[in-house]
Amino acid sequence: MSFIGEFISLAVAVLWTVAALTCEVSSKRVGVAVTNVWRMLLGLVLSMILCYIFMGSALPRYADLQTWAWLLSSGAVGFVVGDMCLLNSYMSIGSRYGQLFMTTAPIFSALSAWVLMGQRMTFMSIMAMIVTLLGIAISVLGRGEGKKRISLDLPLKGVLFGLGAGIGQGVGYVLSVIGLHHYTSIVPRAYLDRFSLGLPFSANIIRLVAGLLLFTVILVFKGKGGSFRRSCLDAKSMFYIVLAVLTGPVIGVGLSLMASQYTVAGVASTIMATTPIMILLPTYFLFHQPITLKSVLGAVISVLGVAMFFI
């Protein structure tokens, strides 16, 4: 029995763990705005190279206006809203908790698929949402002081950024699925097998274009041009940014789209959602963040909640 899709999904989970750790480091060194522009710029260049290798063109072939519209929307929501909130959550509560909140992405994927694609919300889907949120609550809530029986163990700002990241990722994913399905439908059948490996990277180029344009506007609006220029001379920061780009918006995202072509989407999504568990040990050694029973239990329950979406 072939498990190509499952192995690809596991590789994506590992890559996203590395991307989360390197993004946290680079964001704290050069700032969120600078890190995001570099991620989009380098990601676009590398995706164009991969697209050329697999499809013979550095630009998206056969993509029509409707394909561009769906994938640009996906990039604006997924990369700009999602990634901006995610990196800000790393700054506030760290990559470990930031990734934990990313388990809410399937919740918002299910809700947006219900609205945009007419997919049915089942009883099991609703239970999955409850279990996922329960896992997060176990991790971030603690015993309060005085009259407060329960209190938030994390800064509220970081929690809101984490939820924003989940919304951006979830809605952005559904938009990308719609866009990729339409893109695949308009590619001539004679070329589908030949271009199957390149289509996810070609679609990602369009998403990255939206991300780069909007993040550049944000960079200029916030007056961070000087910080961007100084980052060019910071070799250590650039190393972390390049590593984050390779493991995140280029290979990571490309493989995540590829995984759905080789296995059931639910299985792929569940395996890829194990990042909050994988990240516990690296954050202990790199950032000296303690691993508690509560944090492990919360992460495991959240991932189980994600798995329930696909039962």
Secondary structure as UniProt FT lines:
FT   HELIX           4..30
FT   HELIX           32..55
FT   HELIX           65..75
FT   HELIX           76..83
FT   HELIX           84..101
FT   HELIX           102..104
FT   HELIX           105..116
FT   HELIX           123..140
FT   STRAND          141..143
FT   TURN            146..147
FT   STRAND          150..152
FT   HELIX           156..186
FT   HELIX           189..195
FT   TURN            196..198
FT   HELIX           199..221
FT   TURN            222..223
FT   HELIX           225..231
FT   TURN            232..233
FT   HELIX           235..245
FT   HELIX           246..250
FT   HELIX           251..259
FT   TURN            260..262
FT   HELIX           265..272
FT   TURN            273..274
FT   HELIX           275..278
FT   HELIX           280..287
FT   HELIX           293..308
FT   TURN            309..310
//
